[in-house]
């Protein structure tokens, strides 16, 4: 991966499907006759930094998986565009079977091995997943309400989720443009819930943020998006999500 044509290589990404070892059977139970159970494929993604480490051991103690996650998000997004396949979904590293950071020579890490590595504890990965999901709004209860038509799924909710996915994965231009669409839909759809306590105040807040959202989207389309624009996009996205949570909780 390079940032632009002619740039130095920043990262090398290796994607493979390692052969899974068959699970050991307990001796106390006899396998049922018939064909052996199929083994689900596992995809392994290794993101390798192209620059050598000055002090590998010190780096490992504080290394983060976030640069690798951003690289993986870019890879999937570019693959989706190259394949012209909207069904290619973003990967969520928080749901990985295992996540590790480590170091080694190129030939070693390219095969998924390490000279030294540390594994992210399940507690840390669970915390990262909770941070991405946000507050627990009892999604099973809401799903039941949506299926029974006691609640309505708004178009702005889907658009907001897409904006959040783009924002979290560093797709700044797409996030700004997507948020503009989400804002327009939300300001129209939430009018039906003005009778709910707190919604009028939230609508007024969103209307005050809309000009900045529109300006950021215009800058994104013209290729002149600045960090200040993305700060506004991030803040406006959080306020829109808060308004939608309040609306859903009252349904």
Phi, psi and omega in degrees: 000135175234155177285327180202165181300131180090350179287158174295152176295129181263317183213152172243131182245127178246124179241124179211174177237093181296148179290125181279141176281137178296139181294142177287139179267143176290138183292334184286344182244140179261137181291140178291144180295155179127187182292146179295151180295142179290147178259124181292134179292147178238129179262129178248128178243124179243120178256119187246122174291136185278343181269137179293153180269133179289320179220092187298320182293319178294321179298318184296325182296330183241008184297145179243152178273356186298318176301322178292323179296319178295321178295319178296319178298319178295317180301312182295318180297318179292323176296319179300318179291314182298323181275351184050045185237102181292347181279352177288113186269152174295143175280147176243098182301337180295342179258011180295150176299322178205147177226133182225153167237141182192185180217163179173178177285163185305314182295328182286308184288336179295337178261012178083013179255174183215159165275324175205143182203161172228145183261138176291129180295148178305326180295320180292319179293322178295322179296319179297323179293319179296322179296324180286325182285330184084192183301147179284112179254027179051066184301332179294321178294320180291322177301317178300318180294322179292318180295325181273003179064022173278347178223164181239138174273123183269148177298324181295335178293316177295318180295323179293321177298321178293320178297319179297317179299316179295317182296313182294333183261013174078014177270077191297313182297315180296321180297316181296317180291319180294322181294325177300316178295319180295320179297314181301317180292318183295316182296333176277313186289324184286352177300329181292344182250022179297337180284352180274134181304131177094336183292317178304318179297319180291324177296318177299319178297315180295321179298325177290335180270347190296319182301318179295324177294317179296318180295320179295320179295320178295319178296323179295317180294329183267001177073029181233034181291131181249160177305324179297324177297318182289331174297318178292319178301314180297316180293317180294323179296318179297320180290324177294317178299320179297318178296319180291324176295319179296320179295316181294322182293334182271351185285000000 
